[in-house]
């Protein structure tokens, strides 16, 4: 929410759009959406390979994908923000 470009405007293009339209930021939602799948599913969805347990940067991701090989599971928790147009 605080990352900005050199011109002082928000780094995120959607946040820039909403602010340009008069919106203000109300609150962060750090765990807005949680998506889980097997490691094979995440590899298919992302086109990546996850050889070991840990965090991975995925295409278009806003946070890390957490891979757990012992559970054969990947978990992605996406943050979001609430904005109000006034």
Secondary structure, DSSP 8 states (H G I E B T S, - for coil): ---B-TTSSBSSHHHHHHHHTTEEEEEEEEEEEEEEE-HHHHHHHHS----SSEEE--TT-SS-EEEEGGGTEEEEEEEEEEEEE-
